[in-house]
């Protein structure tokens, strides 16, 4: 449906693509991955015609419409229906019913139609932009970080919508779970070219690693062959009897296409520096209440004690006070009632959107690191900059020149420059790429101190949080359990916000029926997985005996079978869980 042929694009300081080729077919939903700065958003601009490519062609069928979901909100009309109707074409501008129909489909009510579009929450404002986009009847959607600033419920709704969308989608998101659940393919911009596979991000990176290992093995074999040829030529070119043979080897050498060294992007890899403490509880919060006005309370009577080594997640809808609670505990806002008591040995680091906006735009990256600990020597500061992927001259880049993701890494660097035993993290995954989020998750899990996180990432919640503070329409409640336990015991009230069917109630069955059903499922699973297991065993036995291309081919087959087996195991486990 859309084809990019030999696309090249560069800027004075950066070459983004060189002979990039890509073809999307009908119904493809593609997750676009790659490091910050590799040109993911620029690719959208080229497809939309907002920027020209240096060379190459972009082709799509006649009448094919491409729509991009806007991340920002610029509403000019007084009512929701009038704002949405702005997207109607000239011949349809009086057919307001079309706008109403789409709004109702996206969860708005008759009463909502006359409300000010600015009065809706961030998640519903995204739906307004989506309604305007859908009125243009696009064949393809381009979505650049659509989950930024959405709460968990809005993300779940958007996920369900994209799964049911009939056209093509290209999606950029830092949320791996969201991408994998929506997309049929994963596309990466790797070394200025496009690499795409069918399947999710984990399969993509496994395949990429296998390809790189294969390339390295081929390169080693080629270097050995070149060395052997050069030695043969050197020994035989001067001897009359072997000069002709030596000359033929020269021609082989000249025609050989030399395999290049692979350039690898630097990885974000770090740990937070821990300050020892004997405290059992690092912070104790008692009867905490806050509101910007006394008659408009955001939360009240919040009480909990944070143990050493424990992580608490703050979750809920946007606009309910999650970040406000974190900022109140951190002392940036004054509570109306209640107390926040830190242990005398407690030292905290605070990562938040307000902190990022307070970065001095005239400072360099190194200046910002020095600003929190001026006792550090230059080698240590440069080492911290290097950990945050600002090596060499990049450490002297001005803050004003950095992207959102780079500014987030500067904030993490400022925390690393201090010894802390408590972390306050407000939406730390926003603006970071998938690899950087993995590094951040590992650093939080390895941190011996305590942590309070505000996040919309269900993956991060599952990986790090021991307990939760849950914001709902009725205020905030403390939940003594993990995120999965919360979903199992309480769950989200998705009726208002997410257009997903509620799980049907399980019919009551006696133990005999349950055992019978489970044995049938186990038998089906065995029948489906046994041939795959045999193939895997066969490949595992034969691969050590192979070399070169044959070995690489069988390793790739093995990887595909292992992924298929894992998917089948997950599928049948869900069936067993439902019994």
Buried (B, 14 or more C-beta within 10 A) or exposed (E): BBEBBEBBBBEEEEEBBBEBBBEBEEEBBBBBBBBBBBBBBBBBBBBEEEEEBBEBEBEBEEEBEBBBBBEEBEBEBEBBBBBBBEBBEEEBEEBBEBBBEBBBEBBBEEEBBEBEBBEBBBBBBBBBBBBBBBBEEBBBBBBBBBBBBBBBBBBBBBBBBBEEBEBBBBBBBBBBBBBBBBBBBBBBBBBBBBBBBEBBBEBBBBBBEBBEEBBEBBBEEBEEEBEEBEEBBEEBBEEEEBEEEBEEBBEEBEEEEEBEEEEEBEEBEBBBBEBEBEBEBBBBBBEBBBBEEEEEBBBBEBEBEBBBEBBBBBBBBBBBBBBBBBBBBBEBBEBBEBEBEBBEEBBBBBBBBEBBEEBEEEBBBBBBBBEBBEEBEEEEBBBBBBBBBBEEEBBEBEBEEBEEBBBBBBBBBBBBBBBBBBBBBBBBBBBBBBBBBBBBBBBBEEBEBBBBBBBBBBBBBBBBBBBBBBBBEEBBBEBEBBBEEBBEEBEBEBEEBBBBEEEEEEEEEEEEEEEEBEEEBEEEBEEBBEEBEEBBEEBEEEBEEBEEEEBBEBBBBBBBBBBBBEEBEEEBEEBEEEB
